[in-house]
């Protein structure tokens, strides 16, 4: 027998599936109306160009309207949709009926977090400083950098003690083909066989990490050729003639795609200090904080995003906020709260007719309940 919740899940999935199966001509979305400015990201090099009425958005390209703009897109099935200001949107996000491609999503991240593993890796462009969130009840920190092999520490290559939550890195140069892990703990902690998440998922150190009592971040140096490609893309965007805020968001999206989340935070914090009420700003910051393991900071930004999206009727951003909060609840060992957020997210996905995300949420719910 199916319980009532699972029955609702199946009914909603079937409804979204029916709504998504709309026939359409094999054509690309076209910008029909543009007030303000917008940029289109190239599928080849990731650089941006100014958008104009009549431009088509190709497979692999994405549209980024300025925060104060209004952009209407004519979809292949002849419906008109408004692109979200400040948000980077690909073809299937603007026109969900287009099924020739789907943006890849990691369906297992929430479940991995719930199981006690932290799946993210930060790509470092130039390592000169380490930062970490405040650990409760800690007055003095012990920071160590390990070289990893199959997710286990094989060599400690650097360590320091400090009273600050940031420190200048003066250790060995990192290799781009090696994953490292920064581990920060209270200097009063007694060391055990496992260290802040190394070892079995049921270890006490994993629990301490999930409760925010220690901090671990996996990182890898971005290869030189990738850094050069990223620099070229950033330079092209900076010379594209976009307004300052849209240009900053475009560069932040580019760093985010390169998994260089510290660079995203560095770019966007000045906008946050100016009290910019832009959904994309808070989403990028929240996502980056989550990938960096700054859990409380990520939670605060997702809550701001949820509130802002609710007040503006931006269901897509509200969906992202609730999935983000579900991820955080899973990591903080609150599966019931995670399920609650997922149910709210499922309603948003059904309203947006986002079948792919609804399918993901359904799978999470089935495995968590």
Secondary structure in CASP SS format (residue, H / E / C, confidence):
PFRMAT SS
TARGET T0000
AUTHOR 0000-0000-0000
METHOD secondary structure of the structure
MODEL  1
X C 1.00
X C 1.00
X C 1.00
X H 1.00
X H 1.00
X H 1.00
X H 1.00
X H 1.00
X H 1.00
X H 1.00
X H 1.00
X H 1.00
X H 1.00
X H 1.00
X H 1.00
X H 1.00
X H 1.00
X H 1.00
X H 1.00
X H 1.00
X C 1.00
X C 1.00
X C 1.00
X C 1.00
X C 1.00
X C 1.00
X C 1.00
X C 1.00
X E 1.00
X E 1.00
X E 1.00
X E 1.00
X E 1.00
X E 1.00
X E 1.00
X C 1.00
X C 1.00
X E 1.00
X E 1.00
X E 1.00
X E 1.00
X C 1.00
X C 1.00
X C 1.00
X C 1.00
X C 1.00
X C 1.00
X E 1.00
X E 1.00
X E 1.00
X C 1.00
X C 1.00
X C 1.00
X C 1.00
X C 1.00
X E 1.00
X E 1.00
X C 1.00
X C 1.00
X C 1.00
X C 1.00
X E 1.00
X E 1.00
X E 1.00
X E 1.00
X C 1.00
X C 1.00
X C 1.00
X C 1.00
X E 1.00
X E 1.00
X E 1.00
X E 1.00
X E 1.00
X C 1.00
X C 1.00
X C 1.00
X C 1.00
X C 1.00
X E 1.00
X E 1.00
X E 1.00
X E 1.00
X C 1.00
X C 1.00
X C 1.00
X C 1.00
X E 1.00
X E 1.00
X E 1.00
X H 1.00
X H 1.00
X H 1.00
X H 1.00
X C 1.00
X C 1.00
X C 1.00
X C 1.00
X C 1.00
X C 1.00
X C 1.00
X C 1.00
X C 1.00
X C 1.00
X C 1.00
X C 1.00
X C 1.00
X C 1.00
X H 1.00
X H 1.00
X H 1.00
X H 1.00
X H 1.00
X H 1.00
X H 1.00
X C 1.00
X C 1.00
X C 1.00
X C 1.00
X C 1.00
X E 1.00
X E 1.00
X E 1.00
X E 1.00
X C 1.00
X C 1.00
X C 1.00
X C 1.00
X E 1.00
X E 1.00
X E 1.00
X C 1.00
X C 1.00
X C 1.00
X C 1.00
X C 1.00
X C 1.00
X C 1.00
X C 1.00
X C 1.00
X E 1.00
X E 1.00
X E 1.00
X E 1.00
X E 1.00
X E 1.00
X E 1.00
X E 1.00
X E 1.00
X C 1.00
X C 1.00
X E 1.00
X E 1.00
X E 1.00
X E 1.00
X E 1.00
X E 1.00
X E 1.00
X E 1.00
X E 1.00
X E 1.00
X E 1.00
X C 1.00
X C 1.00
X C 1.00
X E 1.00
X E 1.00
X E 1.00
X C 1.00
X C 1.00
X C 1.00
X C 1.00
X C 1.00
X C 1.00
X C 1.00
X C 1.00
X C 1.00
X C 1.00
X E 1.00
X E 1.00
X E 1.00
X E 1.00
X E 1.00
X E 1.00
X E 1.00
X E 1.00
X C 1.00
X C 1.00
X C 1.00
X C 1.00
X C 1.00
X C 1.00
X C 1.00
X C 1.00
X C 1.00
X C 1.00
X C 1.00
X C 1.00
X C 1.00
X C 1.00
X C 1.00
X C 1.00
X C 1.00
X H 1.00
X H 1.00
X H 1.00
X H 1.00
X H 1.00
X H 1.00
X H 1.00
X C 1.00
X C 1.00
X C 1.00
X C 1.00
X E 1.00
X E 1.00
X E 1.00
X E 1.00
X E 1.00
X E 1.00
X E 1.00
X C 1.00
X C 1.00
X H 1.00
X H 1.00
X H 1.00
X H 1.00
X H 1.00
X H 1.00
X H 1.00
X H 1.00
X H 1.00
X H 1.00
X H 1.00
X H 1.00
X H 1.00
X H 1.00
X H 1.00
X C 1.00
X C 1.00
X C 1.00
X C 1.00
X C 1.00
X H 1.00
X H 1.00
X H 1.00
X H 1.00
X H 1.00
X H 1.00
X H 1.00
X H 1.00
X H 1.00
X H 1.00
X H 1.00
X H 1.00
X H 1.00
X H 1.00
X C 1.00
X C 1.00
X C 1.00
X H 1.00
X H 1.00
X H 1.00
X H 1.00
X H 1.00
X H 1.00
X H 1.00
X H 1.00
X H 1.00
X H 1.00
X H 1.00
X H 1.00
X H 1.00
X C 1.00
X C 1.00
X C 1.00
X C 1.00
X C 1.00
X H 1.00
X H 1.00
X H 1.00
X H 1.00
X H 1.00
X H 1.00
X H 1.00
X H 1.00
X H 1.00
X H 1.00
X H 1.00
X H 1.00
X H 1.00
X H 1.00
X C 1.00
X C 1.00
X H 1.00
X H 1.00
X H 1.00
X H 1.00
X H 1.00
X H 1.00
X H 1.00
X H 1.00
X H 1.00
X H 1.00
X H 1.00
X H 1.00
X H 1.00
X H 1.00
X H 1.00
X H 1.00
X H 1.00
X H 1.00
X C 1.00
X C 1.00
X H 1.00
X H 1.00
X H 1.00
X H 1.00
X H 1.00
X H 1.00
X H 1.00
X H 1.00
X H 1.00
X H 1.00
X H 1.00
X H 1.00
X H 1.00
X H 1.00
X H 1.00
X H 1.00
X H 1.00
X C 1.00
X C 1.00
X C 1.00
X H 1.00
X H 1.00
X H 1.00
X H 1.00
X H 1.00
X H 1.00
X H 1.00
X H 1.00
X H 1.00
X H 1.00
X H 1.00
X H 1.00
X H 1.00
X H 1.00
X H 1.00
X H 1.00
X H 1.00
X H 1.00
X C 1.00
X C 1.00
X H 1.00
X H 1.00
X H 1.00
X H 1.00
X H 1.00
X H 1.00
X H 1.00
X H 1.00
X H 1.00
X H 1.00
X H 1.00
X H 1.00
X H 1.00
X H 1.00
X C 1.00
END
